[in-house]
Amino acid sequence: MTVRRAWVVGIAAIGSGLAFVLLLVVGVYLVAGNLAGGVGRGAVGLAKGAVPAAYSTLVQKWGNLCPAIDPALLAAQLYQESGFNPNARSAAAAEGIAQFIPGTWATHGVDGNGDGKRDVWDPNDAIPSAASYDCELAEYVRSVPGDATHNMLAAYNAGADAVIRYGGVPPYAETQNYVKTITTLAQSFAAPVTRLDPSKQAAGAISYAQSKLGTPYLWGGEGTAEQGGRFDCSGLTQAAYRSVGITLPRVANDQYNAGPHPQRDELLPGDLVFFSHDPNDSRAIHHVGIYVGGGYMIDAPYTGAVIRFDPIDGSDYFGATRVTEDGAKALPARA
C-alpha cells in the first residue's frame, strides 16, 4: 500500500492525469456493470477453504470480472493486504479488507451490493472495488507488451504511467517483487489442476521433526534454549522447514498458504496437514503436523503430550499444503 495508492492521488494534479482520472471514474461504472456471466479466467477455482466462507462467493464472482484477474489472484491480493480482515487499518491510513486509502476509495469505490452506499469497511463493496480497480488498470495498460496480469499488478504498485514508459513491468525492485509475490501467492488460493511436484526439502523437514520425537509440548514453544527445546504445533513445523532453508510464518493458518494444496489421496511425506474448527475457513485452522505417509503425521499435539506420530484422519481434518520456497517467501509478515 505504498506507491500504488498514492499514485492516483498524485497524478490527478497534472494535466494528463486529469484525463486519466476521468477515464478511470467512468471505467468503474462500466466495468462494474459488465459482470453478467463473468469475463475473467473463470476456469480458475478456489482451493478448499482458502478464502473464508463469508467472502468466497464474492471473490469467485468478482475475480472473473476481466481477463487480467481470476479468483485466486484477487484472493491473493486481499490476503496480502489484510489477511481477509475487514476491519484492518494500516499506519498509512489504508482501510478495510482491500486496504484502500480514502482518496483512492473516493474515486474508485463501487457500490457492490447495490444498497446505495459505498462503504470501504463492507467487504460487499470493498472486494468488488478491488476487482474493478484491477480491471481499470489492466484496461489502461492493455496496449503494453507482455503479460497482461503482470502489467496490471505493476500498474497497481508503481502506476500505469511507469508501466507504459518502460513497456512492461518497471525495473523497480519493489514492483518486481510485488508482481512475483502476488502471482506466487495466487497458486496457494487456486485449486490445483495438475500433479503437484514434491518438495525437495521435504525429507530434511521430516528428519528434523523425527529428531524431536518425545519432546514435551509447550504452548508458544519455538524450540529455543530458554524454552527447553520444546514446541507447539506450528512452532515445530516452522522449525522443521527452517532447518532446510524455508521460512514459514509462525501460526498454522498462515502456514496453510505456503504452497498449493494436494488432495487427501495425493499426499506425500513432508506435506503439512491442517485441522480446522470450520471446514470452510482456513483462518479457523487450529492445528498442523508434518505428514510422513501411511495416514500418519508427526505433530506436537497439546499440553501434557509429547511430539509423536498421530493419525491424520480425524473429523476436523481440513487439508494439506505442499510447501514451496517461493510460496513461503510470498507470505506477508504478520505479528
HELIX and SHEET records of a PDB file:
HELIX    1   1 VAL A    3  ILE A   11  1                                   9    
HELIX    2   2 GLY A   15  ALA A   32  1                                  18    
HELIX    3   3 ALA A   53  TRP A   62  1                                  10    
HELIX    4   4 PRO A   71  SER A   82  1                                  12    
HELIX    5   5 PRO A  102  HIS A  108  1                                   7    
HELIX    6   6 PRO A  123  TYR A  140  1                                  18    
HELIX    7   7 ALA A  148  ALA A  158  1                                  11    
HELIX    8   8 ALA A  160  TYR A  166  1                                   7    
HELIX    9   9 ALA A  173  PHE A  189  1                                  17    
HELIX   10  10 ALA A  202  SER A  211  1                                  10    
HELIX   11  11 ALA A  225  GLN A  227  5                                   3    
HELIX   12  12 CYS A  233  ARG A  242  1                                  10    
HELIX   13  13 ALA A  252  GLN A  255  1                                   4    
HELIX   14  14 ARG A  264  GLU A  266  5                                   3    
HELIX   15  15 SER A  282  ALA A  284  5                                   3    
HELIX   16  16 GLU A  325  ALA A  330  1                                   6    
SHEET    1   A 5 ARG A 308  PRO A 311  0                                        
SHEET    2   A 5 TYR A 296  ASP A 299 -1                                        
SHEET    3   A 5 ILE A 285  GLY A 293 -1                                        
SHEET    4   A 5 LEU A 272  SER A 276 -1                                        
SHEET    5   A 5 TYR A 317  THR A 321 -1                                        
END                                                                             
